[in-house]
Amino acid sequence: MSSPTHATASPATVAVLGPGGVGGLLAAVLSRAGHRVICLAREETASVLRENGLTVRSGAFGDFTAAVEADTELREPVDLLLVAVKQTSLDAALERVPATAVGPGTVVVPLLNGVEHVERLRGRYGAGRVAAGVIRVEATRVAPGVVEHGSPFCDIDLAGLPEPVLGRVAELLASAGVRARIASSEASALWGKLAFLAPFALLTTRHLTDAEGVRTTYREDLVALTGEITAVASARGASLDPAKSLAMYDNCPPGMLSSMRRDAEAGRALELDAIGGAVLRAAEREGVAAPVMARLVAEVGQRYGGAGA
């Protein structure tokens, strides 16, 4: 089920935890669409956002600046809470959203990499309030309050809550020009994203290459990784088509980079455990062999001192 782009949606109050590349882009387009947006961040960032708003540079959405509210903590119930922080900073970031601030009508949509965070959030906020969400986008925070959107797409898949609830969230996102759809299952949504992300993140980071290098120079490892993740996903209840995953690489802009490579080059902690480690843990639980995944996780960890592992 897909929602039409720029669908009509009643004005809503949206909180965005982590207004970086992904969160900043979503906060800006939602604000421009007429929704009330509260960004949750450290005081230094919140102060910049209150003063200057969010500036987006995007081929898909255009160049614009949107006004947003900003705070260090969520102090009122909202209609939608988007969690867009890195997995490596999730625990600290969640202190900005006390469980008491998530009301009975709030829908929590995490847009983190990996598959293991959804249950953690459900334990904190309640199983009936947390959806499974995945986003496909390349968006980078180049300065506090400034986001560059490099990909021609910004797509979100939703699952894990009743369809009427997810439909309202999809409509809200579509009103801001974000392509949103309800996935066939939670496992398919989460593992479908990981089947693309894990090979891309590991290969671009290990070899300091881009999408073109992944699909050409390192295609043998790409094919092997895709096959391993497809097998693990199948054991976890997700039916994936490896050919479809590989086709996504062939359609990527040649110079597209992974956020993991950007983090590695900047000396930031890597989401290696959330991405590669999660696959290996699931493979071990299900008795599925994943030797190429294990090798690349080890090589990236060794090269960058085990950052994030």
PyMOL commands that set and color helices and strands:
alter all, ss='L'
color gray80, all
select helices_A, chain A and resi 21-32+43-52+87-94+99-101+117-125+163-174+186-207+211-215+219-235+242-250+259-266+272-286+291-303
alter helices_A, ss='H'
color red, helices_A
select strands_A, chain A and resi 13-17+36-40+54-58+64-66+69-71+80-83+107-110+132-136+139-143+146-149+155-159+179-182
alter strands_A, ss='S'
color yellow, strands_A
deselect
rebuild
show_as cartoon
